[in-house]
Amino acid sequence: MALGCALWLTAPVVSADAADAHYQLAKTLRAEGRYEEALAEIDLAVAARPNYAQGHLTRGSILRRLGRYQDALVSFRRAIQIEPKDGGAYGLAGATLLRLDRPKEAVKSLEKATALEPEHTNHWLNLGVAYRQSKDNDAAIATYEKALKVIPNDPRLLNNLGVALRKARRYDEAIKAHEQAMAADPYDPDVARNLAISLRGAKRYKEAIPIYIKAIELGDGGPPDLLFDLASCYEKVGNTKMAIATFERYIKATQKSDPEAAQRAQRAVDNLKKR
Protein backbone atom coordinates (compact mmCIF):
# COMPACT_ATOMS: atom_id res chain seq x y z
CA MET A 1 0.00 0.00 0.00
CA ALA A 2 2.82 2.40 0.88
CA LEU A 3 4.50 1.78 -2.49
CA GLY A 4 1.24 2.54 -4.30
CA CYS A 5 0.91 5.84 -2.46
CA ALA A 6 4.47 6.83 -3.34
CA LEU A 7 3.84 6.17 -7.04
CA TRP A 8 0.62 8.19 -6.96
CA LEU A 9 2.40 11.15 -5.34
CA THR A 10 5.32 11.26 -7.79
CA ALA A 11 3.37 10.83 -11.04
CA PRO A 12 2.22 14.49 -11.31
CA VAL A 13 5.81 15.67 -10.81
CA VAL A 14 7.00 13.56 -13.74
CA SER A 15 4.16 14.93 -15.90
CA ALA A 16 4.97 18.49 -14.86
CA ASP A 17 8.62 18.03 -15.83
CA ALA A 18 7.55 16.58 -19.18
CA ALA A 19 5.17 19.48 -19.76
CA ASP A 20 7.91 22.02 -19.08
CA ALA A 21 10.36 20.25 -21.39
CA HIS A 22 7.87 20.09 -24.26
CA TYR A 23 6.83 23.70 -23.63
CA GLN A 24 10.38 25.02 -23.81
CA LEU A 25 11.12 23.05 -26.97
CA ALA A 26 7.89 24.31 -28.54
CA LYS A 27 8.94 27.91 -27.86
CA THR A 28 12.35 27.30 -29.44
CA LEU A 29 10.81 25.71 -32.52
CA ARG A 30 8.29 28.55 -32.81
CA ALA A 31 11.10 31.11 -32.71
CA GLU A 32 12.81 29.21 -35.54
CA GLY A 33 9.63 29.26 -37.62
CA ARG A 34 9.16 25.49 -37.38
CA TYR A 35 5.50 25.78 -36.52
CA GLU A 36 4.26 22.24 -37.23
CA GLU A 37 7.00 20.79 -35.05
CA ALA A 38 6.30 23.40 -32.40
CA LEU A 39 2.62 22.46 -32.46
CA ALA A 40 3.45 18.79 -31.93
CA GLU A 41 5.56 19.67 -28.90
CA ILE A 42 3.03 22.01 -27.33
CA ASP A 43 0.32 19.37 -27.82
CA LEU A 44 2.47 17.02 -25.73
CA ALA A 45 2.91 19.75 -23.11
CA VAL A 46 -0.81 20.36 -22.63
CA ALA A 47 -1.50 16.61 -22.73
CA ALA A 48 0.95 16.17 -19.85
CA ARG A 49 -0.54 19.12 -17.96
CA PRO A 50 -4.13 19.85 -19.17
CA ASN A 51 -4.53 22.90 -16.88
CA TYR A 52 -1.38 24.56 -18.24
CA ALA A 53 -2.69 28.03 -19.12
CA GLN A 54 0.59 29.24 -20.63
CA GLY A 55 0.76 26.08 -22.69
CA HIS A 56 -2.67 26.75 -24.17
CA LEU A 57 -1.69 30.36 -24.90
CA THR A 58 1.45 29.19 -26.70
CA ARG A 59 -0.54 26.58 -28.57
CA GLY A 60 -2.95 29.30 -29.73
CA SER A 61 -0.09 31.55 -30.87
CA ILE A 62 1.40 28.71 -32.95
CA LEU A 63 -1.97 27.92 -34.50
CA ARG A 64 -2.34 31.61 -35.44
CA ARG A 65 1.01 31.46 -37.21
CA LEU A 66 -0.32 28.48 -39.15
CA GLY A 67 -3.47 30.40 -40.10
CA ARG A 68 -5.70 28.09 -38.08
CA TYR A 69 -7.59 30.88 -36.37
CA GLN A 70 -10.62 28.95 -35.15
CA ASP A 71 -8.41 26.35 -33.49
CA ALA A 72 -6.31 29.14 -32.01
CA LEU A 73 -9.43 30.73 -30.55
CA VAL A 74 -10.32 27.44 -28.83
CA SER A 75 -6.87 27.39 -27.20
CA PHE A 76 -7.09 31.01 -26.05
CA ARG A 77 -10.54 30.43 -24.58
CA ARG A 78 -9.25 27.36 -22.76
CA ALA A 79 -6.49 29.52 -21.26
CA ILE A 80 -9.14 32.02 -20.13
CA GLN A 81 -11.08 29.24 -18.42
CA ILE A 82 -7.95 28.26 -16.50
CA GLU A 83 -6.76 31.82 -15.74
CA PRO A 84 -9.82 34.12 -15.98
CA LYS A 85 -7.84 37.18 -14.89
CA ASP A 86 -5.20 36.90 -17.64
CA GLY A 87 -5.70 40.00 -19.79
CA GLY A 88 -3.27 38.68 -22.39
CA ALA A 89 -5.49 35.69 -23.10
CA TYR A 90 -8.52 37.93 -23.65
CA GLY A 91 -6.41 40.16 -25.88
CA LEU A 92 -5.22 37.26 -28.03
CA ALA A 93 -8.75 35.89 -28.27
CA GLY A 94 -10.01 39.30 -29.37
CA ALA A 95 -7.27 39.69 -31.98
CA THR A 96 -8.11 36.23 -33.32
CA LEU A 97 -11.81 37.06 -33.51
CA LEU A 98 -10.86 40.07 -35.66
CA ARG A 99 -9.03 37.68 -37.98
CA LEU A 100 -12.20 35.59 -38.12
CA ASP A 101 -14.22 38.71 -39.05
CA ARG A 102 -16.25 38.56 -35.83
CA PRO A 103 -15.72 42.12 -34.56
CA LYS A 104 -18.68 42.30 -32.18
CA GLU A 105 -17.42 39.26 -30.29
CA ALA A 106 -13.94 40.76 -30.41
CA VAL A 107 -15.22 43.91 -28.71
CA LYS A 108 -16.35 41.94 -25.64
CA SER A 109 -13.05 40.10 -25.33
CA LEU A 110 -10.93 43.20 -25.89
CA GLU A 111 -12.94 45.29 -23.42
CA LYS A 112 -12.07 42.66 -20.82
CA ALA A 113 -8.43 42.76 -21.91
CA THR A 114 -8.20 46.54 -21.53
CA ALA A 115 -9.83 46.35 -18.10
CA LEU A 116 -7.33 43.75 -16.91
CA GLU A 117 -4.25 45.19 -18.65
CA PRO A 118 -4.95 48.89 -19.24
CA GLU A 119 -1.32 49.70 -20.04
CA HIS A 120 -1.12 47.20 -22.91
CA THR A 121 -1.31 49.31 -26.07
CA ASN A 122 -2.24 46.50 -28.45
CA HIS A 123 -5.44 45.74 -26.54
CA TRP A 124 -6.63 49.33 -27.05
CA LEU A 125 -5.55 49.40 -30.69
CA ASN A 126 -7.43 46.19 -31.44
CA LEU A 127 -10.49 47.32 -29.49
CA GLY A 128 -10.66 50.48 -31.60
CA VAL A 129 -10.37 48.40 -34.76
CA ALA A 130 -13.11 46.07 -33.51
CA TYR A 131 -15.44 49.03 -32.97
CA ARG A 132 -14.66 50.44 -36.40
CA GLN A 133 -15.28 47.07 -38.03
CA SER A 134 -18.56 46.93 -36.09
CA LYS A 135 -19.51 50.25 -37.77
CA ASP A 136 -19.25 52.16 -34.51
CA ASN A 137 -16.66 54.81 -35.31
CA ASP A 138 -17.74 57.01 -32.39
CA ALA A 139 -16.95 54.19 -29.98
CA ALA A 140 -13.55 53.78 -31.65
CA ILE A 141 -12.81 57.47 -31.10
CA ALA A 142 -13.86 57.21 -27.44
CA THR A 143 -11.67 54.10 -27.04
CA TYR A 144 -8.54 55.78 -28.35
CA GLU A 145 -9.20 58.89 -26.26
CA LYS A 146 -9.61 56.76 -23.14
CA ALA A 147 -6.45 54.81 -23.97
CA LEU A 148 -4.42 58.00 -24.35
CA LYS A 149 -5.31 58.99 -20.80
CA VAL A 150 -3.64 55.77 -19.66
CA ILE A 151 -0.80 55.76 -22.22
CA PRO A 152 -0.20 59.42 -23.13
CA ASN A 153 1.46 60.41 -26.41
CA ASP A 154 1.55 56.87 -27.80
CA PRO A 155 2.09 57.41 -31.55
CA ARG A 156 0.08 54.37 -32.64
CA LEU A 157 -2.92 55.35 -30.53
CA LEU A 158 -2.70 58.95 -31.77
CA ASN A 159 -2.44 57.77 -35.37
CA ASN A 160 -5.48 55.51 -35.05
CA LEU A 161 -7.41 58.27 -33.30
CA GLY A 162 -6.61 60.57 -36.20
CA VAL A 163 -7.88 58.01 -38.72
CA ALA A 164 -11.14 57.57 -36.80
CA LEU A 165 -11.59 61.35 -36.52
CA ARG A 166 -10.97 61.70 -40.25
CA LYS A 167 -13.64 59.08 -40.93
CA ALA A 168 -15.99 61.31 -38.94
CA ARG A 169 -14.86 64.27 -41.10
CA ARG A 170 -13.45 65.97 -38.02
CA TYR A 171 -10.41 67.01 -40.00
CA ASP A 172 -8.92 69.63 -37.70
CA GLU A 173 -8.96 67.23 -34.76
CA ALA A 174 -7.56 64.46 -36.96
CA ILE A 175 -4.72 66.71 -38.08
CA LYS A 176 -3.90 67.57 -34.46
CA ALA A 177 -3.79 63.87 -33.50
CA HIS A 178 -1.55 62.99 -36.45
CA GLU A 179 0.76 65.93 -35.74
CA GLN A 180 1.13 64.71 -32.15
CA ALA A 181 1.83 61.20 -33.47
CA MET A 182 4.47 62.56 -35.83
CA ALA A 183 6.10 64.50 -33.01
CA ALA A 184 6.31 61.25 -31.03
CA ASP A 185 7.52 59.18 -34.00
CA PRO A 186 8.77 61.39 -36.85
CA TYR A 187 9.97 58.48 -39.00
CA ASP A 188 6.76 56.44 -39.29
CA PRO A 189 5.58 56.56 -42.94
CA ASP A 190 2.04 55.55 -41.95
CA VAL A 191 1.72 58.54 -39.61
CA ALA A 192 3.00 60.89 -42.32
CA ARG A 193 0.63 59.38 -44.86
CA ASN A 194 -2.39 59.79 -42.61
CA LEU A 195 -1.47 63.36 -41.74
CA ALA A 196 -1.18 64.18 -45.43
CA ILE A 197 -4.55 62.61 -46.18
CA SER A 198 -6.20 64.56 -43.37
CA LEU A 199 -4.66 67.82 -44.59
CA ARG A 200 -5.94 67.09 -48.08
CA GLY A 201 -9.37 66.27 -46.65
CA ALA A 202 -9.35 69.67 -44.93
CA LYS A 203 -8.41 71.26 -48.30
CA ARG A 204 -5.10 72.43 -46.86
CA TYR A 205 -3.33 71.37 -50.04
CA LYS A 206 -0.22 73.51 -49.69
CA GLU A 207 0.49 72.07 -46.24
CA ALA A 208 -0.24 68.54 -47.44
CA ILE A 209 2.38 68.60 -50.21
CA PRO A 210 5.56 68.39 -48.06
CA ILE A 211 3.94 65.77 -45.84
CA TYR A 212 3.06 63.61 -48.86
CA ILE A 213 6.67 63.94 -50.02
CA LYS A 214 7.89 62.89 -46.56
CA ALA A 215 5.51 59.90 -46.50
CA ILE A 216 6.74 58.76 -49.91
CA GLU A 217 10.38 59.12 -48.89
CA LEU A 218 9.93 57.35 -45.56
CA GLY A 219 8.03 54.49 -47.14
CA ASP A 220 10.50 53.89 -49.98
CA GLY A 221 7.95 55.10 -52.49
CA GLY A 222 4.85 53.95 -50.64
CA PRO A 223 1.62 52.96 -52.35
CA PRO A 224 1.07 54.59 -55.77
CA ASP A 225 -2.07 56.32 -54.46
CA LEU A 226 0.21 58.68 -52.55
CA LEU A 227 1.60 59.91 -55.86
CA PHE A 228 -1.89 60.45 -57.24
CA ASP A 229 -2.93 62.44 -54.16
CA LEU A 230 0.29 64.47 -54.29
CA ALA A 231 -0.28 65.26 -57.96
CA SER A 232 -3.84 66.35 -57.15
CA CYS A 233 -2.52 68.69 -54.44
CA TYR A 234 -0.07 70.24 -56.89
CA GLU A 235 -2.97 70.74 -59.28
CA LYS A 236 -5.07 72.38 -56.56
CA VAL A 237 -2.37 74.93 -55.73
CA GLY A 238 -1.80 75.72 -59.40
CA ASN A 239 1.61 74.06 -59.81
CA THR A 240 0.83 72.49 -63.19
CA LYS A 241 4.41 71.48 -63.94
CA MET A 242 4.78 69.42 -60.76
CA ALA A 243 1.25 68.04 -61.11
CA ILE A 244 2.09 66.67 -64.57
CA ALA A 245 5.45 65.28 -63.44
CA THR A 246 3.88 63.55 -60.42
CA PHE A 247 0.96 62.12 -62.41
CA GLU A 248 3.53 60.72 -64.84
CA ARG A 249 5.33 59.03 -61.95
CA TYR A 250 1.99 57.56 -60.89
CA ILE A 251 1.33 56.32 -64.43
CA LYS A 252 4.71 54.61 -64.52
CA ALA A 253 4.03 52.96 -61.15
CA THR A 254 0.56 51.65 -62.09
CA GLN A 255 0.57 50.99 -65.83
CA LYS A 256 1.19 47.25 -65.33
CA SER A 257 -0.61 46.63 -62.04
CA ASP A 258 -3.65 48.85 -62.67
CA PRO A 259 -3.86 49.98 -66.32
CA GLU A 260 -7.28 51.61 -65.85
CA ALA A 261 -5.93 53.85 -63.08
CA ALA A 262 -2.96 54.71 -65.27
CA GLN A 263 -5.30 55.68 -68.09
CA ARG A 264 -7.31 57.96 -65.79
CA ALA A 265 -4.13 59.67 -64.73
CA GLN A 266 -3.05 60.05 -68.35
CA ARG A 267 -6.31 61.83 -69.11
CA ALA A 268 -5.57 64.18 -66.20
CA VAL A 269 -2.14 64.87 -67.69
CA ASP A 270 -3.63 65.52 -71.12
CA ASN A 271 -6.10 68.00 -69.62
CA LEU A 272 -3.35 69.78 -67.70
CA LYS A 273 -1.23 70.13 -70.81
CA LYS A 274 -4.13 71.86 -72.58
CA ARG A 275 -4.22 74.66 -70.02
HELIX and SHEET records of a PDB file:
HELIX    1   1 ALA A    2  ALA A   31  1                                  30    
HELIX    2   2 TYR A   35  ALA A   48  1                                  14    
HELIX    3   3 ALA A   53  ARG A   65  1                                  13    
HELIX    4   4 TYR A   69  ILE A   82  1                                  14    
HELIX    5   5 GLY A   87  ARG A   99  1                                  13    
HELIX    6   6 PRO A  103  LEU A  116  1                                  14    
HELIX    7   7 THR A  121  GLN A  133  1                                  13    
HELIX    8   8 ASN A  137  VAL A  150  1                                  14    
HELIX    9   9 PRO A  155  LYS A  167  1                                  13    
HELIX   10  10 TYR A  171  ALA A  184  1                                  14    
HELIX   11  11 PRO A  189  GLY A  201  1                                  13    
HELIX   12  12 TYR A  205  LEU A  218  1                                  14    
HELIX   13  13 PRO A  224  LYS A  236  1                                  13    
HELIX   14  14 THR A  240  THR A  254  1                                  15    
HELIX   15  15 PRO A  259  LYS A  273  1                                  15    
END                                                                             
